[in-house]
Every structure is written in structure tokens, then in C-alpha cells.
Amino acid sequence: MALNVAKKLIKDHLVSGEMEPGEEISLKIDQTLTQDATGTMVMLELEAMNLERAKTEASAQYVDHNLIQEDNKNPDDHLFLESSAQRFGLYYSRPGNGVSHPVHMQRLASPGKTLLGSDSHTCANGCMGMLAMGAGGIDVAMAIAGEPFYIKMPEIMGVKLTGKLPDWVSAKDVILEMLRRHDVKGGVGKIIEYYGPGLDQLSAMDRHVIANMGAELGATATVFPSDKEVKRFLASQNREEDWIELRPDEGATYDLHDEINLSELEPLIAKPSSPGNVVPVREIAGTPIYQSYIGSSANPGYRDFAVAAEIVKDKKVANGVSYDINPTSRQMLTNLVKELHIASLLQAGARLHQAGCNGCIGMGQAPASGRNSLRTTPRNFPGRSGTKEDSVFLSSPETAAVSALYGKITDPQTVDFKYPKVKDPADPNVEENILEKPLPLEKAKAVELVKGPNIVSIPAMGDLPDTLEVPIVLKVGDNISTDEILAGGARVLPYRSNLPAISEFTFEGVDTGYVQRAKETKDNGGHAVVGGFNYGQGSSREHAALAPRYLGLRLALVKDYARIHWQNLVNFGVLPLTFSQEEDYEKLSDGDTLKLDNLHEQLKNNSNKMEVSLIGKGETITVEHNLSPRQKDILLQGGLINWIKNN
């Protein structure tokens, strides 16, 4: 049977299950990626498992999120992560090396492999002909320990690319076009695979830009073929021996179809406060901006910075505009310096920041209140920038750079100067030894984990009771992101290795009274949260499930879930249910009490439906779950940590 690239990757790594959409399958994982905002918890989980050595082909721990060292917490955790990488046999990337995704692409990504990362933008490395997926940290810990990764078999959406990008239009506009068409739920339950003659116009880093924001579509993964362009990229990194060709078979088919003629695209922009709120730049041209921000994992390539430098070369950014340059890797930065692009940016008035995630995750570079920020980052969820009432627009580097010159959102196709064409350096700097390599086993065994005072082990959590009678402590609407459930940023992320402390920030941007109300239920059976569509979109951070669970959350009842957050809820013993009848959402209010009886038997039977009594209202509603037998067993035992201990 003729196979597309995604199905070839799945077939080559299939451990169990059938490749039928919706069926649970398990996959062998070749590589893992963790970053410091999620990796601290992963390393604590590996310690709890008494792991001797990582069983993957390559696992890497990056420090790219928590770079601001305003006190001891972040640097202490950097030392903990370095010692953990040494102890468990992982590669380690020190602060300043850059964002995990482009650095992994440069040094470790290999066509034909699977990659699982505790960061939702791990999917970016699908640009290399990999099956690259984001997941919760404990799923990644299990993969490091040699266990397969379980998912529902996705549908494969084939997107045929034709034509050639016009001047002033780039890869960011391709993925913004996908978001314009399909919005933030359009990729849920799907792998998006790009193919067709238009691929010849896209570099490996252009493909990285597109694959990265597959996470914003809600996709399980984004897949590109491994072709001569991937071979060229690997050769540029002195890694040509890692290349294999991986293309769809002739006659390969897809479950779903779309097509983009690159020649017909125009500059696009996502308005606040969703990556799916996309319109042509021309429609909102003239909107004033305070900040123009170049970089992040969504535009990490040399070209992305070089074209922005050439646009502002020998010019000055508008008065009152903060032109923030956020390099994405040390290697990228040294090449930009070598080619004098950094000089052009600085002379134009740019502010240069260290290589890392920085403002994308709200770790510095927050915009002023009441002002507009134009960014090349992947997300503009409310408050993610670090400013509570932020107004963040997402665009290409071309649009961001041109707009910086004029002080307002500007369609770059309307300017009176030529589109600068940039090429990769003729003699690029390649940082072959940028990652600290795993220690030999005997040396690794002797390493002691370095734990600062902010690291607190995960408290024990009980089994799922047979009867749940829980009040609704919070009711929310559609598209609630993990940033809103538990924010990132410089205030919150330093506590990611201290669950009691970080839980104090739960839902603070949605309802400041949630934490206190939740605590009141913690020792009295717990509580429920009710939500709308696409609950838990965005970041893979498992703290967004773990912190509410610590505060007593036992049940989430929503219209539907984002994939990673749904799995994280299961992993930490929170029962994730959906409404059988969406209109029943309107029947529920804060303070109502939900009751489920005979819960263990209901989970063990073959039906995915349950009855929930509305205490005091004299009626019941029907709810559903989509749990596999394995997940039911995990839930009954109170989560994956208990399940591991018991098994």
C-alpha cells in the first residue's frame, strides 16, 4: 500500500495498536527534548523511577526559558538540570545556547526518527522528516525510561503546496494562512503533512517556521519529507551522514486535503488575542505599535533576522518603538555578527537580547500597558507577554521590521524600497560542540544531583474514589489556554520545581478567587471545573494539570479538549469528561454540585457514557469520556505516578 510520510514514520515505530484514526496506538520514541520550564519536573520523575540511564538514542535537556536570574531560584535549577543530565545520560544545553527547537534541529534532529518533547512546539522538528510531538513532562520521562508513547491514531491531512512566494511574503504567512482557514482547533486529532512542488521554494528553516505553529492549529504533529533540502541543511551543519531520503510513495493518499498556492499569498497578521484571528495586514494597516519583536522558535532562522536587518539597514526605527531582537541560538547570533547584520540592527535602534525564549514566554520584554506589540512569536494568548491586559499581534519578520520603521502596522508590499534578498553565509560558523555530551555510564553513576532550596518533591495523591460529589469551583468559556490556567513568565516559572508554590498562581488571570475556593475543597472530596471548546490549548506544561490537581481538582467537564492537556489531566488523576449534549453546558453554574456514583464500575464497562446528577436541581445530564483501557486503569489508581509505582 502506498504510504504518505506520516504513516511511514508511524509504521516504522508502531509498538501496539492499529493505524486506524481514533484507535490508541503506542510508538517507540528515538529522541526526547526537555526544557527548563518543564524539565525540572521530568528530572524529579526520573529520580523517583530510580532510572539508571536514558534508553533513548538521544535525549537533550535545554535551558532556554528561565534565563532571568533575579535571585537564586533559576540558577539553582540550572545546576540541578546539568547534574541530572550528567546523571541520567542526556545531552545538556547551557543558558545562552538558544531555544531548544532550532538548536535540536542543528545538532540532533535526524530524518526518519521520532522525537517527543515536553514543549508543545517540539513539532517544529517535523521540518526534518521526523515525527516530532509535544507531550506532558511525565510522558517524556516515560519515553526516556524506554517506555512507548501512547496517542490516538490521528487522521493525516495532506496540504499540497504549489507556486512560489511573492516578495514580502514568507513562511510565517503560510502558517498564518492555515490558521486563517482552520483556526486553533483545525488540527486537533490530525497530523499535517506538506507536499507538492511548492516545497522546492522552502528552506529547512522555512519549514521549521511552518511546522512550529502546527501547535497553534492543535495538530498532533506536522511532517515534511526528507529531501535534498534537508540533506543540504544537514551538510551545512557537518551532519550529512545523518540524512536519509523519506518521501511519500507514488499514489500515497491522505484522510483530508487542502492546497495552498504560494503565489497567491499576501502578508497576513493575527490580531489579539488568538493565533487564529488572522486577517491580511492591509486590513489593519495604520494601527500604531509600541513594540516590534523579531525572533522566537516561530521565526528562528538566520534569514528571519537577516531580512529584518536588511530592511532597517541605514534607517532608523520610529520614535517610541521598542525594536526587540531575540536571537534563537548562539550559532545564529555569531553568524549574524559575522555578516554585520547585528550592526545594522543596532544602528537602526534595535535592542539586542540573549539567545533564548525570553519575551515569547513572558520572560522579559513585556510591552507597556495599553500599547500594541507586533511579534513574530507563535502565540498571543491573553497575558502571555507578561503584561496582563496585553494587545499582541503576530506577523512575519518582514511585516514586523517594516512596521518598526513607520511606527504603525504597515503592509510591506506598499513600501517604496526593494525587497531585500538574503542568502546564508558562504562560510558559516557551526557550533558542533555546543551541547555537553552524556557522560559514560560509570562516571554518570557517581554524579550527585544538585538540589537548591526551591526544589520540592511531588506530594502523594490518592486514588480516584468510587463516588465523586464535587462543587463546580470555576466555569470558563471557549479556548482557555494553559497560559490562563497557569501562567508562564518571570513571576511564575521560577517555581516550576515547587508545586505548592506554583499552585498559588492557578487561574489567576481568569478568576483571582479560584485558589482560595479550591483549597476549601481540597480535604473534602475536591472540586470540578467546567469549560467550553478547546479547553487547555497551547503550551504542553503539565503544571496546568498538576497545580489544579494539587488544589483538589478531580473532575473537568468541558465541550472538548486540546490533546496534550487532556492527556496531562489523565496522567495526574483528573477525570476528563465532555458533554454529550453541548447545550447542557448552559445548565451549570459556579457553586453547583456534580455527583457520579459507582464510578469504578462505570469506568470499567465498555460504555463511554456516564450519568452525572446535578445535586439540588433534581436532574441528570449525560457525559462522555474517550479513555482507553490503559488510561482508565491510570485514572483509577490516581494518576500515572501511582500507576508506575503499583506496576
N, C-alpha and C positions, 0 to 999 in steps of 0.2 A: 504494500500500500504506500502511495506517495505521501510523504510527511512534510509538514512545514518545520521550520527551525525549532519552534517552541516544543512541538511534540517529539522531535528528535531528542532534545535535551531531557525532557521528562522521561521518555522511554529508556534512555541510557542510564538514568538514575533511579528508576522505579524500584522500590523495595516491596511495596504491597499495594493492593487496590487495583481497580480497573480505570483506564483512561476514558471515563465517561463523565461528562460535565455534571458536577454536583456530588459525585462519589468521593469519599475520603480516600486519599492516596498518601503514601509516605515516600519520601525521597532521600537518597543518600546526599549528604552535604560535603562538598570538597573543601570549601573555604568559608571562613567566617570573618566578620568585621564588627568590632565594638568601638564605641567612642566613649569619652569620659563622662558624659551625662547619663549614660546607661551602663557603661562597662563596670563601674564600681559595684553595682548590684550583681552583675554577672560573675565577677571575680569572687564575691562573697558566696554566691551559689556554688561555684566550682570548689571553693574551700569546704563548704558544707557537704559536698558529694565525695570528699576525700579523693579528688581526681589526682592521679599521678602525672599524666601527660596528655596534652591535646592529641586527639585521634584524627583530626582533620589533616589534609595535605598542607594547608597553610591557614593560620589564624592570626589576625593582627589586631592590636589594641592601639587606638589613636587617641591623642589628646588634642582636641580642636574646638571644643565648646567652652569649657570653663577656664578661659585664659586670663581673666582679670584676677589679680592676686591682691585684693584689698585687705585680706587677713590670711590666716594660716590654712583655712579650710581647703581651698583649691590646690595650693602647692603640696599640702599633706597628701591629698588624694592622688596627685600626680605620682608621688613616690610610691604610694600603695599600688597604683596601676603598673608602674615599671617593675616593682618587685613581683607582682602577680604574673606579669608576662614572662619574667625570668623563671618563676617557679613552675608555671604550667606549660612552658614551651611555646610561647607566642612571639610573633614579631611585635616590636614596640616603636611607636612614632612619638617623639617628644614634642612638647609645646613649641609652636612656631614652624613645624614641618608643613602644616597645612591641613586643609579639610580632608577627611578620611576618603571621600569618594574619588576625587581626582588623584590623590596620592596612591590609593589602591590600584586605580587604573594604570598608573605609570609603572608600578613596581611588582604587582602580584596578579592582577586580573589576567585570566587565560581563557581563550575560546574553548567552548565545549564543557566548561566546568559549572558547578552550582556554587552560589555564594549566598549565605544567609547573614544578615546584619541586624543589629539592634538599633537601627536607624531607618526610618521609612524611606529615605532617599537612597538606600542601598541599591534600589532598582536602576540607578544611573549606570551601573556597570554592565547592564544589558546591552550597552553600546558595543561591547567587545565579543558578542556572540556567546554570552553567558546567560544562565537562568539565575538572575540576581533578585533577591526578595528581602523586604524588611520584615521584621518579626519582633515580638516582645523579647526582653533580655533572657528570660528563663528558657525560651525555645532555643535561643542561640547557645546558652550554656549546655543544654542537652546535646546540641549538634557538636559542640567542642568535645563533649564526652563520648562522641561516637554514635549517638542515637539519631535515627532518621527524623525528618521534619514532616509533620502532618498538615495537609491542607485539603480543601475541597478542590477536586479537579476543575480548573477554570475552563470557560469557553475561550477559544482563540479568535481574536478579532484581527483580521488582516487589513492593513492600511497600505494601499498602493500609492507610491509617490511617483509623480511624473513631473516633467518640466524642470525649470531652473529658477532659483530665487532671484528676484529683481534686485537692483541696487537699493540699499537702505532697508532691506528685509533680510532677516537671518533666522537661524534655527529656533530662537525663542518664539518667533512669530508662528512657527509651525505648531509647536505645542500649545500656544495660546489659541490657535485656530481649532485644535482638537478640543480644548476646554470650551471654546465658544459654541461648538457643535454639541458636545456631550455633557458639559458641566461636571461638577465634582463627584457625581455618582456614576458617571457614564462608564467607568472602567471597573466597577465593582464586580467581582466574580469572573474577571477576564484577564487574559494575557494579551497585550497589544503587540503585534508583530508588524514591523515595517518592511516593505519590499518594493521592488519596481525600479525603473530606470532613473528615477529622481535621486536614488541613493548615491549615484555617482557624483552628485554635486555636494554631498555632505561629508565633512571630515569626521574622524572618530570622535573628536571633541564636540562637533556639532551634534552628533548622535547622542553624546552624553547629555547635552542640554535637553534634548527631547525626551530621553529615557528618564532623566531625573524627575521631571514633572509628571511622569506617569503616575507618581504617588498622588498628585493633586486630582487626577481622574479617579482615584480609588482603585487603580489596577493592581492585580497581584504581582505583575512584572511587565516590563517592556523588553522586547527582544529584537535585536538587529542581527543580520547574518555576519559571519566572519568571512570577509572578502579581502581583496587586495588592499583596501584602505586600512583595515585592521592590521594587516601584515606590515604596511608602511609605518603605522603608528608604533607597533612593537619594535620594528627595526630602529626607529628614532630613539627608542629607549634602551637600545642594545639588548633587546629580548626577542629577536626574530625567531629563535629556536622554540619559543612557546606558541608559535602560530600554527593553527590548523585551519583548513577551509571548512566552513559549515554554512551551507546554503539550503534553501527549500528544494525538495525534489521537484522535478518537472511534473506538472499536473497536481501539485500539492493544493489542498483546499483549506478553507477557513470556515469556522462556525458563523462568523459575522464579517461584514465587509464595509470598508469605507475607502475613499480615494481623495487625495489632495493633489491638485495641480499647483506645484510650487510657483509657477509663473504668474498665477492669479492672486497670490497673497499680497497683502499690504501691511504696513506697520499696525500692530494691534496692542491693546493695553487692557489690563484687568483693573477695574475700578474697585474701591473699597466696598466691602471687606471680605471678598471671596475671590480665589483664583479663577472661578468660573464666571465671574461678572465681566465678560470680555466684550469690548467694542473696538472699532477702528480708532486709531489715535486722532484722526481728523475730526471725529465727532466731539471730542472734548478739548481740542487744541485751544490754547489760551488760558487754561486753568493754571493759576500761579503755583509754584513749588518752593518749598524751603530747602529740600534735600534732594540730591541726585546721587544714587548709590550704585557703584559698579562692583560686581563680584558675587560671591556665594557659590554653593555647589550647583546652582542652576545656570550659572554662566562662568565656569571655572577655567576656560581655555585661554591660552596665550592670545589668540585672535580677539577674544572678547575684550581684553584690556588694551591690546594694541590698537584696535579700531577706535576705541574711546579716546586713546591718547592722540591719535592722528586727527580726530575730529576737532579737538581743542588745541592742537599744536599752534603756537604763535597767536593764540587768542586768550581771552580772559573769561572765566565764568561770571555770570551776572552777580551783581552785588546782592548780598542777602541769601545766596545759595551755598549750602554746605555740599561740596562735591567730594563724596567719600569713596576712596579706593580701597577695596578689601581683597588683597591678593589671596589666592586659594591654595598656593603651595610655595614652598621655599624655592623649588626648582623654577616655577613660573616667575617668581619675583626676580631671581637672579638673571633670567633671560630678558625680562623687561628692562632691568637695569642695564644690561649689556647692550641692548638695542636702543638705549636712550629714551624709551617710552616713559619711564618713570620721571625723567627730567621734564618731558613735555607736559605731563600731568601736573607736576608740582608747579611749574612755571605758570600754568593756567589757573592755579589757585586751589588745586586738589589737596585733600587731607589723606595721608597715607597711613594705613593701619597694618597691624601684623597679620601674617597669614593664618587664617582660621575662620570659624563660622561667624563670630563676632555679632554684628547687628542683625543678621538673619534670625538668630535665636534670641534676640533681645539682650545680648551681652555687650552693651555699649552701643554708641551711635544712634541712640533713641532720638526721634525727631522732637522738635518743640511742640507744645500743645497748641491745638487749633491751626496747625500748618500741614501742608501736603508733602508727603515723602514719595518720591519716584524711585523704585528699586528694581534691580534685576534678580531679586531673591525669588524663591519658589512660592512663598506664602504671604498672604496679607490678612490672616485671621485677626479678629479684634484684639488689640492689646499685645500682639506678638512682638511688636517692635520694641516694647519696653515702655511706651507711652500709653496710658490707659485709654484715652479717647483718641486713638491714632487715626490717621487718614492716609493709607498706604496704597499706592498704585504699582502695578507690576508691568515691566516692559523689557524690551531688548536693550543691549548696551548702546546701540545707535540712537534709539529714541531718548534714552537717559542722558547721553552725552550732549546731544543737540539741545535738549531741553535745559540742561545746565547753563548753556551759553546764553539762552534767552530769558531764563528765569521763569519759564512757564512751559507747560506741556506743549510740545511742538512736533508736528508731523515731519520727520526728517526728509521726506520726499519733496518738501516745499522749500528747502533751503537753497541759497544761491551759490553753494560751492559743491565741488565734486565729491562723490562717494569715495573715500579712501580704500584702496585695495591693499591688504596686508598679507605678508607671507611669513611662514615660520622661519626662525633664524637659520641661516646657512650652516652655522656651526654651533648648535645649541649646547647649553650646559645640561648634563644629565647627572642627577644625584643618585648614583647606583647604590650607595651605602647609606641612604637616608634613614632606613629602618634598622633598628637594632635587631640582630638575628636571634632566634631562640638558642638558649644555652644547651649544651649536651646534657643528657638525662642525669648523669651523676652530679654534675655541678648544679643543675636545677633543683635536685632534691635537697641540697644544702641551703637553699635560699629561704630566709625568713621573711614573711610578709610584713611590710612596714605599715602599721595602722596608726593614723593620727586620732586625736580625741573625738573627732566628728563622726567616726565610723561606728555604726550601731547595727548589730545583727538583726535579721528579720524576726519579729516575735512569732511565737507559735500561734496558729489559727485553727479553730475547731472544725469538725466535720459539718456537713450540711444536715440540719435537723429534719426529722420526718414531717414536722408541721412548721410552716412559716406563717407567722402573724405579725406583719410589719407595717408601720406607718409610712406613707409617702412623705419624705422629708423635702423633696425638691421635684418640681415639674418644669421641664425645659422644652424648647421648640426644636426646629429642624437644624441640622448641620452644626451641632455643638461639637467643637473640636477638642482634642486633647490639650491644646493650649488653654482653653477655657476651663476644662476640668482641673488641670494642674499646670499652671503657667511655667514657662521657662524663664530665662533672663537672669540678670546678675543678683537679684534678691533671692530667688528661689533655688536655682540649680546647685549652688554650693551645698545644699542639704540633701542631695540625691542619695547619699550613703547613710542618711539618718532619717528613717521612716517616721518616727514620732514627730520630728521637727518639720519635715516637709509636708506632712499631712495638714498642718495648720493653714496652708495656703489653698486647700482644696476648694474649688468652685468660687474662689474669692471674687473673680471678675463677673460672676453671674449672680451670686447671692451671698453677701457677706455673713449672713446668719447661718449658712449651711453647717459649718464646722461645729458650732455650739449645739445646734439641734441634733446633728448626727451623734455627737458624743453622748447626748442624753439617752440615745437608744442602744449604745454600744453593749452595755451589760444587761440589756433587757430584750434580747432577740434580734436586735438590729433594725434596719430600715430599708426602704426601697427608693429608687429614683425612676421617674417616668420621663420619656423623651419622644421626639419626633423622628424624622427621617435622618439617615446617615449619621447616627449618633457615634461619636468618637472618631471623627475624621481627623486626618493629619498625622502628627508625629506618632512614632511607634512606642513612645515612652511608657513602660509598664507601670510607672508610678501613678499614671492616670487611672489605673485599675487598683493598684496596690494601696494607695493612700485612702481612697474611699472605703476599701475593704477593711483597712486598719481602723477606720472610724465607725465600722459596723454595717456597711453596705452588704446586703445578702441577695438582693434581687434588683435587676434592671429590667424595665418593661418599656419597650420603645417600638416605633414603627419599623425601623430596620437599622442595622449596624454597619459601620466600617469594619473591614475584615480583621485588621490587626487588633483593634481594641476589643472586638468580640472574643477573639482567642485569648487576649490578656485577661478578660473577665473570667473565662473558664479556668485559666491557669491559677487564678487566685481565689477560686471557690465562690464566685458571684454567679448566680443563676441568670443567664441572659435570655429573656423571653421577648417575643414580639406579639403584637395584637393580631388576632385572626381577622377581626373587623376593625379597620383603621378608625372608624368613627367612634369606637369605644374609648379612644384617647380623650374625647371631649367629656366623658362621664367622670373622669378622675380629676381630683384637685389635691393641692397640698393639704396634708393632715388626714386624708382618707386612709383607712386601714385595709390592707390586702391580706387574704388568708388562703393558703394552699395546704390541704390535708393529704395524708397518705403519699407524701412526696416521693419517698424512695420507690414505692411500687409503681407510681406513675412514670418515674424516670426509667424504670427497668422494663416496662412493657413496650410494645412495638409502636404505639401511637406517639406522634409528636405534638399532640394537643393536650391541654390541661384546662381545668376549670379553676377560676380564681373568684373567691367570694369577696364582695365589697361589704365589709362589716358596717352595720348601721344603715345600709341602703337597701337591704333585702333583695339583692340581685347578684347574679354572677356574670362574668364575661369569660369568653374562651380565648386562650392564649396559646402560642406555639413555641417550639424550640427547633433548632436544626442541629442537634447534637449527635455525634457518632457514639457507638457503644463505649469506645475508649474515653471520650470526653465525659460521658455520663458517669463512668467509674471515677474519673478525676474529680468531678464535682461532688459526688457522694462522699469522697474522702476529704473534702475541704480544700482541694487545690492540688497543683502539680507537686509542690514541695512535700506535702503529706503523702501523695501517691508514690513519689520516688522513695521516701523513707519506708513505706509499707511494702513496697515491691522489690 
